[in-house]
Amino acid sequence: MRNSSCYAQILTHKMKKNILIITTILFFAINAFAQKRFITGVVTSADDQTPIPGVSVKVKGLNDGASTKRDGSYQVAIRNGKVLQFSFVGYKTQEVEIDQQSVINVSLVPLASSLDEVSIVGSHNANRTKLNSANPVDIIDLKALQESAPQVSVTQLLQYVSPSFHSSVSGGGDAASATSTAQLRGLGVDQLLVLINGKRRHKSSNISWGGLGNGATGYDLNAIPTGAIERIEILRDGAAAQYGSDAIAGVINIVLKKSTEELSLTSTASARRRGDGLTTRTSSNYGLKLGNKGGYLNLTGEFATQAVSLPVGDSESGLYIGPAYGGGANTRGFDQIYTKEIDDAILASRGIDRHYFDQRGSTNKAIDGLLFFNASVPLKDDVELYSFGGISHRTSQFTAVYRLPGWTERNNTFIYPDGFLPAMDNILSDKSLAIGVKAKVKNWKVDISNVYGINDFSNVISNSLNASLGQRSPRKFDAGSYNASQNTTGLDFSRYFDKVLSGLNVAFGGQYRVETYQIIAGEEASYSKADLRAIYGIDTTATGIPYTTSLGLTPLNGLSPGSQIHAGFRPSNEVNVSRSISAAYLDAELNVTSKWLVSGALRVENYSDFGSVFTYKAASRFGITNWLGVRASINSGFRAPDLAQFYYTETSTTFQNGVAIDQVTANNVNPATTALGIPALKAEKSKGYTAGFTASPLANVELTVDAYQIDIKDRVGNTGRFSATDTNLPADVRALFVQTGTVQAKFFYNSFSTRTRGIEVAGSYKFLFENGGNASFLASANFLDTKLTNVNTPKGLEAYRYIIFDESEQARVTNNIPSTKISLQGTYNYKKLNLLLRTVYFGSVVSVSQLNANFPKPDYYYQTFSPIWVTDISVGYKLTNNLLATVGANNLFNVLGDYSIPAPGSNITRNPGPGGAQAGTNAGIQPFVRLSAKF
């Protein structure tokens, strides 16, 4: 069965390659034989008839085109196409039918307000495009993807179109599974910066565990409704000097819709192969005109659901095969005394089978409600008031490993005779509001803004118990909550000097940002260890008088404390902290000639908690010919540790070699951290280098290739696990174990440095057919390699070198995401029909399991998961002029990847299933249906 499946995958892989190669050859062949002619003309301003240089002149539907010269003249070559499109910042876009004309002169009408311009992330010059930029930039049209792509969330849409972007659906479990973390260029989830309309976005308050973001806080992109997004710009280059902390790997700028007088409705439903994991997302968008001078209010509402999913693979994947009712079932298998026959007899008498104890699959049960707006009102000439923001609410339920009736230290059979499946309900609330004024003052563009955002996480544990409380234990617990906020006030100036050489753009400004972080304790039953008792000794004074002395605390019965799956926050974990950051920057872009661009940026930021950081960036692009240019950049960057990394503490359960282990994560200011010798956190610092070229060798063909290197010093991560059995640990650490009832502890620390090298390739080709149809082909790839360059072992902890930075953490930052990712996509549109065919190659990843906490070096088990191809297909048809129906599938060929192989000698309790997560999720084939309407 497995061999035939592999053979089928090989055949489908070859078929996909052949289809895409043939399609590409046909595109180029048709284009080569099409007749080429030239159109010339002059573009002027309608108000004074002066020539306008730099106007974009394109054949509608294609990338190919030209820009007007100093005298407003242009020449554009066309092979096919029916409409020329003229666009320039500050003027209304104009379209002209070509017919048989060879000369087309155009007068562009100025907009009432030219302040609300389109800018490309990575440049403060509004006239920059992705091909003439000195930095690699992706421009992703989300409107088209919403109609044809199988994916519905922001992170999954980007996962399948941007090779430098990677996202994981479920994180490492617990609260991490409620958000989808995101990465650029294989770096950390906290080493990229997210902007909305060019303004800094606030982060999630949640610390992720396992997977991409172990010990890090990232951005919850799925708190932004997809229906509100016009496009997404991804700057694939370090930009801390331009935008500040976190922009080491790059910047994602989400541009919101501005459309008016149009109602858009979209509803999508998809399910998995076994009919489980039903996903729905319904979005509505509508824009209103405000006044008659270009003002607008664009509103988006979205509602999404995610049903419970089953383990992927065959029907036996995830089947529980270990002892369920025997004592000590989580520490040993069947033996001569307690046999499988005895266990099966108990199961039969209870009227259940082993599937009763199965885990759920890779996605949470969830409900999302989102509301966003984007607005602008011209107050008078050259003065504009703008605002955007929104609110999202999500409930997400994660279920952990089934607590079996035989787990005597974790279950109470008087409460749960057949054990229990604990659930963690995360209630996420995310709010943001930006308001600002743009104006022109003596040819300077001025932007004054304030952006506020807050993310709140509440944790409710249900169908659980606190074993140490015995039969007095509740079954539902308030485990506490945490929140993080950010308020940024900015003042920005920019001006374009067209008479300085071939044009100079200058921008400068400053920001003042305040960040807060808060933890609120849960109810006592969610964290207490009820069997702790004080120990007293007897001593005597110098005169012989006896007295009692406190010797600390000791557990009496060894039952697990706190709510199962996730223990609540203690009063001692509560924090309410803040810090302030002030920043100033200078940015300049100079066109030395019409072919040579030079840019540079300087920035200084001062943090109230750890001082100042200075960063810089320099970049250049040179046009060798009209169709070929080379570019390069160098930058320094930094990332300030998040307040959560300074102050977050948690107690949870992990599984090592099939055995449940309670562990505590102590924050950076905990006395145990200080006593152990872990230093205070400091900023990560980076150096980045990029070099590449841009080309348009044929009409309607674009190609970019960029090589990069990113060196990051003193990255923040989690240490490995210190063991309670180590008698050499300081008293404060041992007291931490006793107080929390845990047996392992880990800490935040600037523990390692890395070097990441890679090559990014992006190409596109578009073609218009004589019958009015159009086709496009996109190909892109990212090849990267991350290596460990240094491990920082604190003085005095040299013996703990392999625990300070363990092998599982090393594998996470070097091999836990695909080092190779290739995306190939073709689309075709003709009248009422549209087609999409896409295949994405996800390279191999390495999974590392920690088997124990042995000193000085724990044991680990490695497994490499082979590469996979994931193919999507969709077919859309316009039922009416306003209604589009689309059907298709994600992972058309049901590629699941390799099955997990248990570690030799491990305590095997479940039939293994597909274990790789190269694509961010291993759900298998997911058919979908979508209805889209516009009125």
Beta strands, then each sheet from edge to edge (+ up, - down):
strand 1: 37-45
strand 2: 56-59
strand 3: 65-67
strand 4: 73-78
strand 5: 83-87
strand 6: 94-97
strand 7: 106-108
strand 8: 137-141
strand 9: 165-168
strand 10: 181-184
strand 11: 192-196
strand 12: 199-200
strand 13: 229-235
strand 14: 250-256
strand 15: 263-270
strand 16: 279-290
strand 17: 295-306
strand 18: 365-380
strand 19: 383-399
strand 20: 423-441
strand 21: 444-462
strand 22: 477-497
strand 23: 504-520
strand 24: 532-540
strand 25: 546-555
strand 26: 566-567
strand 27: 575-591
strand 28: 596-607
strand 29: 611-623
strand 30: 628-639
strand 31: 650-656
strand 32: 659-666
strand 33: 684-695
strand 34: 701-718
strand 35: 722-723
strand 36: 744-768
strand 37: 774-791
strand 38: 820-830
strand 39: 833-842
strand 40: 845-850
strand 41: 860-865
strand 42: 868-878
strand 43: 883-890
strand 44: 926-934
sheet 1: 4+ 1- 7-
sheet 2: 3+ 2- 5+ 6-
sheet 3: 8+ 13- 14+ 11+ 12-
sheet 4: 9+ 10-
sheet 5: 26+ 31- 32+ 36+ 34- 33+ 30- 29+ 28- 27+ 23- 22+ 21- 20+ 19- 18+ 17- 16+ 15- 44+ 43- 42+ 39- 38+ 37-
sheet 6: 24+ 25-
sheet 7: 26+ 31- 32+ 36+ 35-
sheet 8: 40+ 41-
end
